[in-house]
Amino acid sequence: MQDPFAPEFLEPPVAPEPPSPTSPPVEPVPSFPHRPARSMATAMLAAGLVVGSVGGGAVGVLLASHRTASTPNAPATLAAGVAAPAPSPGSYAAIYQQTVPGVVTISTEIARGGARSFSQAEGSGIVADKQGDILTNAHVVAGATQLQVTFSDGHTATAQVKGVDQSADLAVVKVSVSQDQLHPLAIGNSDTLQVGDTALAIGSPFGLQGSFTAGIISGLNRSTTAPNGRALTGMIQTDAPINPGNSGGALLDGRGQLVGINDSIQSPVEGNVGVGFAIPVNRAESLLPSLEKGVAIQHPWLGISGETITSGTADQLGLGEKSGVLVVDVVGGGPAAKAGLQASGQADASDDIITAIDGHAITTIEQLTQYLDTKKVGDRVTLSVTRNGKHISVGVTLGNFQAQPSATP
C-alpha cells in the first residue's frame, strides 16, 4: 500500500490548453505604482466620495420613482402624520403644553421723529386674567404707538397700554378677546425659591414665538437697573437661556407655576451667556392692581448717589469705616438734601457714610435699596451716619422716586 502523502501519489499537473488562434492575446496587467501611505489614503478617500455620490444618486432616484408612481387616490404614506404620545405628567413637555397658551408675543411700532418714520420691536407677555390683561415689561412697550398681541394658536389682537411703572420695569396691556382665548398662568411663590431649583422660560426670543428653555435658579437677590435708572433689587438670576425678545415672558418653576417675569440679561454680546434676570412674581403681583387701573405707582426715594464701601475703597480714600454706603452725591431739593446729608460730588473722605437704617446694619447699597422698598412715600427713616469720624443720626422723610442721570436709592 502506498503512502497517500507520497509525491508520486499526486496526479501530474494538467498542462493548460493553448489559446485559440482566434482569441486576442492577453495583455499583461500593469502593476499599481508604489505611493506613500498618505497618497494611498487620499486615493481611497477619493474613491469613497465617488461611490458615495453614486449611491446617493441611486437613492434619490428611487424615492423620486416612488413619488412618481403614486396615484392621487393612493394613501400618502410619507405625508401621513402620527399623533404624538401624551407627555408624561410633570415632564417638561407636559409643563410646556399646559403653560404656553398663557404666554404671548407683543409686537410694537415706535414712531421715529416723523409720520413715516417708525421701527418695529417684539417682546413677550403673560396672560394675567380672564379680563384681557397682559403683564409685560415697561421697556417692551416704551414709546409704542401701536401694539399687537399674538397668542400661541396664532390668533392676533390689537392691544392698548393700561399702566406702566418704569421704576419696576412692569406694564400691563389690554386686549379685547373671548375669554376662551385667555389662559392665565398659575401663580407660584417667588419668596420660596432656592438656588438650584428648576427654572423654565417661555417667550419669543428673536421673534421665535413659544420658545421653551430650561435651566436652574442661579442666584437670588441680584441687582439690576430699571429703564429710568432706579435700582432693581431682589432679582432672580437664572441660566435658562434668555435672549432679546424674551423680555416680559414667563419664568416658571418645576411645577409650571409662574415665579418671575423675564427682564434682562448680562452679556457682552447682546445674547445669552447664561446670566439672565427675572422680576419676582410676588413683586409683580403687588403692583398688578395699580397697573391694571392705570394708577401712577410711587416708590420711596432717599435722593442720593452712593457706592458700596469695600476694604480697598476704604484704604484708598482713607475712610473711617470699612463697610457701609458712601454718599457720593445728594440730589438738590431731594429728601436727603433736606435732611442735611453731605456729599462732595465725588468719592471723598469728607462724604457721609451710611452704616445703618432704622437700626438695621447696612453694608451695601443693595441692602439700603431693599430696605427702602419695604417703605412708602412719606415714611420717616433714621439713618446712622459717620461724618468726619463722628457718629450721628439723621432723620429723613422719604419722597417719590425721580429719575436722575445715575441710579439713586
Buried (B, 14 or more C-beta within 10 A) or exposed (E): EEEEEEEEEEEEEEEEEEEEEEEEEEEEEEEEEEEEEEEEEEEEEEEEEEEEEEEEEEEEEEEEEEEEEEEEEEEEEEEEEEEEEEBEEEEBBBBBBBBBBBBBBBBBBBBEEEEEEBEEBBBBBBBBBEEBBBBBBBBBBBEBEBBBBBBBEEEBBEBBBBBBBBBBBBBBBBBEBEEEBBBBBEBBEBEEBEEEBBBBBBBBBEBEBBBBBBBBBBBBEBBBEBBBBBBBBBBBBBBBBBBBBBBBBBBBBBEBBBBBBBBBBEBEEEEBEBBBBBBBBBBBBEBBEBBBEEEEBBBBBBBBBBBBBEEEBBEEBEBBBEBBBBBBBBBEEBBBBBBBBBBBEEBEBEBBBBBBBBEEEBBBBBBBBBBBBEBEBEEEBEBBBBBEEEEEEBEBEBBBBBEBEEBBB
